[in-house]
Amino acid sequence: MTATKEAPVTREPAVHSGRSWAANVFKARESGIVLALIVLVAFTATQNSRFLSGQSIRDILLGTAILAVLAVGQAVVMITRNIDLSVGSVLGLSAFAVGTLMKDNPGLPVLVAVLAGLAVGAVCGLLNGALVRFGQVPALVVTLGTLYAFRGVSYFWAGGQQINADKLPASFLDFGTASVLGVPWLVLIALLVLVAAGIVLRSYPAGRELYAMGSSPQAAELAGIRVGRNTIAAFLVSGALAGLAGVLFAARFGTVDAAAGTGYELNVVAAAVVGGVAVFGGSGSVWGAGLGALLLTVIGSALAVLDINQFWQQAIVGALILLAIGADRLVAVRVAKALKKRDSHV
Amino acid sequence: MSDQGNRLGRLFSWDAAVVLVTVIVLVVASGAVENFGTSRNFTFLLLDLLPIALVALPMTFIIVTGEIDLSVASTLGLTSAVLGSLWDAGLSIETIIPLCIVLGAVLGALNGFFVTVLKLPSLAVTIGTLALYRGLAFVVLGDGAVADFPRAYTSWVTGTIGDGPVPNVLIPLVVAAVIFGVVLHATPIGRGVFAAGAGEQAARFAGIRTGRLKFWLYVVSGAVAGLAGVLWTLRYSSARADNGFGLELAVVAAVLLGGVSIFGGKGTLPGVLAGVVLLASLQNALRLQDVSNEALNIVTGVLLIVSVLLPNIVSSARTAVRRRRQVTPER
């Protein structure tokens, strides 16, 4: 008993100074992505000026918006040392649900579609969270299972049918293309999600609790943090945002079938990991995840512009995941070394 | 520690339960599902479960050590794509097949390198290589297909022993299963695998080189996935970059269903094979009932979740019962 009680006490200073250290390093990590982005954009633009045309930038921003919304949710879950692999399936289910709703009720305002998508996603996220919390099983296995189960539900429901743009009300499709002062609605919504999540994680106790859980679940529990409840909340947020992404997907593409969003989970995890969110939990930011989403989208767009086989994209995503977790490990080792050195001086 | 012993005790009953459920499913399906009990369907069932069973053998070892390999299906796909393009380039099939297995081993070694030398979490690593290897498969072969493999090979893979219902390819599978089973349950290597999964540090203190052990497990896993890629290509006479897509789920589901703990340290190979048969017969029976492939996803996904949830529920129920029993005598 005494041993377990002592552990968090002796650990606390290390975690505390580690955070300020890590914060500095991760600042560097995020600036690394920005640098990579600048180089990539500059190189691609010199090869083909079409890359920086208004239409091309608009496409990149729209693509990033959907991926970034998903990546923010993923970051929230990953910070608590969990993972949500089901987001692509939740997106698909929500997109099909919202598409069906809008097709059958052309008069509904867009806000209802957004709320419906959020609700569908929240239910899926709640299920994931409850399974992880009460089942006491790794989120990886649970969400791998629900990845296939939710997708199965979509197929079961859609049964091979597709919702086309001509069946959807114009107001809903306009929402996918309209912009305010030149900025598309979808991008504004993604920015809103990013800023809100960023502020909550950074400055509110609830957000700080998630980081504490990810750093050490046992210590967090002993410190009085309600780990179980927060876990469910994190999955709820991830699910709801995947649902929101489904609405954005349906509005942007206008065509939805049961396969919508298949394989997105890889890009989402990649965006978060590349953006410096650690798979071991406890560190990273939604800003990084958003930047990661932007980088992945720009890579995809650059490949197209440079006339490189699009099939390279998935391989690059994989290589980036490996690179990012490798860099993450390097940072962790360096931080540990630095801390040890500092401790020995004391 | 006492919990550990309890879990070990529970494991045997879980194995027995899976075997029992498998037998029940086979009997009920034979009676209730038209064409299920026919020898023709039996052949197809065995051919269908072959790649899952094959890949599940090394996967069992890996999960018992507390790690995971999600890249197996992508390794299968990349091997298939390479097989196709080398065949297109005019190499002989006798040269290509060993090359493909070596390729699988190399892909596995890369996983092993990341996990054991760089000490990165295997989940993240193999999600990365899942994307990387599948992407490379498409880079190699695009979305086309290569067919026209030599008849002798394709008909051997789809053929049966004599005129009976047992497919030829069951022979290498049974041989492999026996070898893997003996190694896991009756050799120092197997004991090392369990020790590494039960407690890495303790295993190292006991002189087991867990890093090296895990590295070679990934190499074997890759090589077997490569072999599965060869057999898959020959069975369908079609090399495609998307061959085996999603197979990793079926394999992980079967292994966990067979009683292997996702936390490592526990599991048996006979249990895993029962899990493979259970999963494959359920899918086969449902498919005969005209349930769509996609709806089968729900079954696989739910089975996966249930197989990790149920042991925990049973164990916490047992703990609750024991607590009550402990309280009663004191009164």
Interface residues (C-beta under 8 A of the other chain):
Chain A: I83 L131 G135 Q136 V137 P138 L140 V141 V142 L144 G145 T146 L147 Y148 A149 F150 R151 G152 V153 Y155 F156 A258 L266 V269 A270 V273 V279 F280 N309 F311 W312 Q313 Q314 A315 I316 V317 G318 A319 L320 I321 L322 I325 G326 R329
Chain B: I68 F114 L118 K119 L120 P121 L123 A124 V125 I127 G128 T129 L130 A131 L132 Y133 R134 G135 L136 F138 V139 G142 D143 A241 G246 L249 V252 A253 L256 I262 F263 S292 E294 A295 L296 N297 I298 V299 T300 G301 V302 L304 I305 V308 L309 N312 I313
